[in-house]
Amino acid sequence: MNVQKSAAPRRKPHNQPGVVLGVRGQLMLFMGGITLFTLLLVWALITFWLQPRYNKTIRAQLESRVDTLVGMIDGFGAPIASRDFWRLEVNDDFFGQLQKAVESGQINLDSCCVDISDATFRSIAYMENLYPCVLHESMGTIGGSLDYTRDTPAAIRLRQQLFNQGSLCQIVASGGNKQLAVGRLSADGSYAVILSASLAQIDTAAEVLGGMLPLIALGLLVLNLLLAMLFSQWFTKPIQKLSAGAREIAEGNYDVQISAPRRDELGLLAQEFNHMASEVKHSAQLEQDILANVSHDLRTPLTLIKGYAETIRDITGADDTRRTEQCNIIVDETDRLSGLVNSVMELSKVSSGAEKPNLVAFDMSQLCFEVAGRYDAICDQNHWTLTLEADRECPVTADPAMMERVLHNLLGNATHHMGADGVFVLRAIPLPGGCRVEVEDHGPGIAPEDLPYIFDRYYRSRKDAGRSGTGLGLSITKAILQQHGFAFGVDSTLGQGSTFWFVMEDTRTPGLAP
């Protein structure tokens, strides 16, 4: 298990006079801007897209219908009308077929004006389903029937253009009315067919929508601002709680816990905040313990050094044996004090990054063999047995000097927790792209509640109270392995011992160069 903690420095909150709008104000401003943008987009669509799109659709319908009418004329096989100077005769058979096609729905001429003329630019026939019609001006009285003028100047002008150009697509207007006229000639060029439809509906619709848009815009803006106010109040409430909790932590209250009933990102943030508060509380307590323990460890050797020095000066006199014994105690305590100071300085250099790893390729099993050889004397003296399991090559890329420190720290930790059998094990296991290194002891093991903190600075479990050592070896090991980007941890069972391990993979830590 590997739990990493870091405590942030305490500092008082400061005002930011440059910040004008809070989250609520920004949300309301955003919602208001979105509403105005949407309404502006609707206005642009009505003004620049709706009418051209409608005209294009009407044109396609008229072209399809006029092509059908021209096709009927071309396929009839006989003239549909004849004219002498004054008299016009129409072919009733053709117009009978046309009437049947309209009634059966084969040709849809609803809301259309149909004008059929010959090369004299005069009308042969027409079907009027528009009122008023620009091409055939209507005349009549209220309650009476309507009469249409066939050969109006507008109709004659369009027929002339059609005969001259062969096709026609034009908007004609008169008295505020607009129509789209589409025309085709028969195959022999004898007849012209013009269909037209009113464009007044789309103009009216655009005017109505344009007139309603300001009122709609005002209503939507007010509604959206009200909804944004309610939503922002609901949205920022947990943020305000987090801000208040952070302020309390900054003031030294580490027991803050934020309720997190929500299941979204803000709820997750509240949970992470609670976890952070717990870790900060633990780090603050650990910091106090470090100060107390280091102060105690410094005070003890200094007291002994001072006491024995005064004894030598005032009491021992010429007793060489006692003076030598007391001087040895002074030297031992001085060494102990120097070791503690050196450990603190080493941890500071590694943790701060002042000491960078020098990455090179080497055989980790060979390094384990060399380090294990240095424990022969201490093992013989204490009747211990160091078992080395590193008989296979383990090529890795790391800092050999730092890895040697890691091995010494872990082996030294094992000697402080030696089991009754006096055996501890160092093994190097080859892996694809690296190796796994383990240091195993058969000591009392580590309690589950101590496992998450075993690599913390100066942390000692209750069972370790009073043991020798600085309590910084595992912290230095953690800092070195983190600098290399290696995974590490400890597996332990009470009464059976512990296995400290780390995995050396051939992955380069960003910012480090071999």
MARPADREN-557122 format. One record per residue (C-alpha): x, y, z. Coordinates in steps of 0.25 Angstrom, whole numbers, plus 2048, in hexadecimal, padded with zeros to 3 digits. Layout:
XYZ ...
//
This chain:
800800800 80580E7FC 7FF81A802 8068287FE 803834805 807843804 80484F80D 80185C806 80786880E 7FD870816 7FA87E811 7EE888813 7E588B808 7E6898800 7DC8A07F9 7DC8A17EA 7D68AF7E7 7D88AC7D8 7CD8A17D8 7BF8A87D6 7B689D7D2 7B48907DA 7B08837D5 7A18877D6 7A38947CE 7AB88D7C4 7A18827C2 79688D7C1 79E8947B7 7A18887AF 7928847AF 78E8927AA 79889279F 79488479A 78588979A 789896792 79288E789 787884786 77C88F783 78689677A 788889773 779887771 77889576C 783893762 77D88675D 76F88D75B 776898754 78089274B 77C88374A 76D88174C 769889740 773884736 77187673A 762878738 76487E72B 76D873726 76286872B 757870723 760871717 762862717 75485E718 75086870D 75B863704 756854706 747858703 74A8616F7 7538556F1 74784C6F3 73E8556EB 7488576E0 7498486DF 73A8476DE 73A8516D2 74684A6CB 74083D6CD 7328416C8 73583F6B9 72D84A6B4 72C8596B6 72585D6C3 71F86A6BC 71E8716AF 71D8806AC 7198896A0 71B8986A1 70F89A6AB 70A88C6AF 7108826B8 70B8736B8 71186A6C3 71185B6C2 7078566CD 70D8486CD 71A84D6D2 7148566DD 70B84B6E1 7178426E3 71D84D6EB 71184F6F4 7118406F7 71F8406FA 71D84C704 71184570A 71883870C 72483E713 72D83B707 73184A707 730852713 72C860710 72786571D 72B873720 731875712 72E87E706 72F8776F9 73187F6EC 7328786DE 7348816D2 7398806C4 7438876BC 73A8946BB 73D8966C9 72E8956CC 72788B6D5 72187E6D1 71C8796DE 71F87C6ED 71B8766FA 71B87F706 71C87A714 72288771A 71C89471F 72189E71C 72989A710 7348A370B 73389D6FD 72489D6FB 71E8A9702 7118A5709 7058AE708 6F78AC70F 6EE8B171A 6EC8AC728 6E38A0728 6E489F719 6ED896710 6FB89A70D 70089D6FE 70E89C6FA 7158A46EF 71D89A6E7 7278A26DF 72C8AC6E9 7398B46E7 7408AB6F1 73B89E6EB 73F8A36DD 74D8A76E1 74F89A6E8 74A8926DB 75389B6D3 7608986DB 75C8896DB 75B8886CC 7688906CB 7708886D5 76A87A6D5 76887A6E4 7648836EF 7668846FE 762892704 75C89970F 7518A370B 74A8AD715 73F8B6714 7388BE71F 73F8B772B 73D8A9725 7488A0720 748894718 75288A713 750887704 75687B6FD 7558786EE 75886E6E3 75686D6D4 7508616CD 7598596C5 75585F6B8 75686D6BE 7478706BB 7428716C9 7478776D6 7428726E4 74487B6F0 7418776FE 74288170A 740880719 73F88B724 74A88E72C 742897736 74188C740 74F88B743 75089A744 74589B74E 74B890756 758897757 7518A475B 74989D766 75589676B 75E8A276B 7538AA772 75289F77D 76189D77F 7648A9788 7598A4792 75E896791 76C89A793 7688A27A0 7608977A5 76B88D7A3 7768967A9 76E8987B6 76B8897B7 7798857B4 77F88E7BE 77588A7C9 77887B7C6 78787E7C6 7868857D3 77F8797D9 78986F7D2 7958777D6 7908777E5 78F8687E5 79C8667DD 7A586F7E6 7A086B7F3 7AA85F7F4 7B58687EF 7B28727FA 7B2866804 7C08627FF 7C58707FF 7C187180E 7C7864811 7D486880A 7D4875813 7D386D81F 7DE86481C 7E7870819 7E3875827 7E886882D 7DB86082E 7DE853828 7D184C82D 7C9852821 7C0848819 7B784D80E 7AA84580C 7AA83F7FE 79C83A7FA 79D83D7EB 7A28337E2 7A883C7D7 7B68437D6 7B384C7E1 7B08417EA 7BC83A7E6 7C48477E9 7BE8477F7 7C28397FA 7D083C7F5 7D08497FE 7CC84080A 7D8836807 7E1842805 7DD848813 7DF83A819 7ED839813 7F1847817 7ED844825 7F5838825 80183F81F 80084A829 800840834 80B83982E 81384682D 81184883C 81583A83F 82283C836 82584983E 82384284B 82B835847 83683D841 83784684D 83783A856 84283384E 84A83F84D 84984285C 84D834861 85B83485A 85E84285D 85A84086C 86383486D 86E83B866 86D84786F 86C83E87B 878835878 880841874 87E847882 88183A889 88E839882 891847885 88D847894 88D839899 89482F891 8A2835893 8AD82B890 8A581E88F 8A981A881 89F80F880 892817884 89782387C 899819870 88B813872 884821873 88B826867 88781A85F 87881E863 87A82C85F 880827851 87481E850 86A828853 87183284A 87082883E 862825841 85F834841 867836834 85F82A82E 852831831 85683E82B 85C83781F 84E82F81D 84683C81E 84F843814 84F83780A 84083780B 83F846808 8488457FC 8418397F6 83383E7F9 83584C7F4 83C8477E7 84984E7EA 8508407E7 84C83B7DA 84D82C7D6 8598297CC 85281E7C4 85B8137BE 8598057BA 85E7FA7C3 85B7EC7C9 8537ED7D5 8567DF7DA 8657E27DA 8627EF7E3 85A7E67EC 8667DC7ED 86F7E87F0 8667EE7FB 8637E0801 8727DE803 8737EA80C 86A7E3816 8737D7818 87A7DD825 86D7E282C 8677D4829 8727CC82E 8737D583B 8637D483D 8627C6838 8587CA82D 8577C481F 8557CD813 84F7C5807 8527CA7FA 8497C67EE 84F7CE7E2 8557C37D9 84F7C87CC 8537D57C5 84A7E17C7 84E7EC7BD 8487F97C1 8498087BF 84A8107CC 8548187D5 85D80D7DB 8618157E7 8538187EB 84F80A7E9 85A8067F2 85480F7FD 8478097FB 84C7FB7FD 85480080A 84780780F 83E7FA80D 8497F1812 84C7F981E 83D7FA821 83C7EB820 8477E982B 83F7F2834 8337E9833 83B7DB833 8337CF836 8367C483F 83D7BC834 8467C7831 8447C6822 8417D1818 8417D0809 8457D97FD 8407D57F0 8407DA7E2 8367D57D8 8377D77C9 82B7DD7C2 8297E17B4 8307EF7B3 8357EF7C1 8357E87CE 82E7E77DC 8367E87E8 8317E37F6 8377E3804 8307D980D 8317D881C 82A7CE826 8277D8831 81B7DC838 8147E282B 80D7F082A 7FF7F382F 7F47F6824 7F280482A 801807829 80380281A 7FE80F813 80881781B 81480E81B 81B816811 818824817 82382D81D 82782882B 81B81F82C 81C814836 81280A83B 80F808849 8177FB849 824803844 82380D84F 83180D856 83880684A 84680C845 846813838 842821833 83581D82D 838823820 83D817818 830813812 82D82280F 83A823807 837816800 82981B7FC 82F8297F7 83A8217EE 8308187E8 8268237E5 83182A7DE 83381E7D5 82481C7D3 82580E7D9 8198077DF 81C8037EE 8147FD7FA 8147F4805 80D7E7808 80C7E3816 8057D9820 8057DA82F 80E7CF835 8147CB828 81C7D6823 81C7E1818 8217E2809 8257EF804 8267F07F5 8287F97E9 8277F77DA 8317FD7D1 82B7FE7C3 8338047B8 82B8117B7 83181E7B7 82C8297C0 8298367B9 8348407BB 83F8367BE 8498327B4 8538267B5 
//
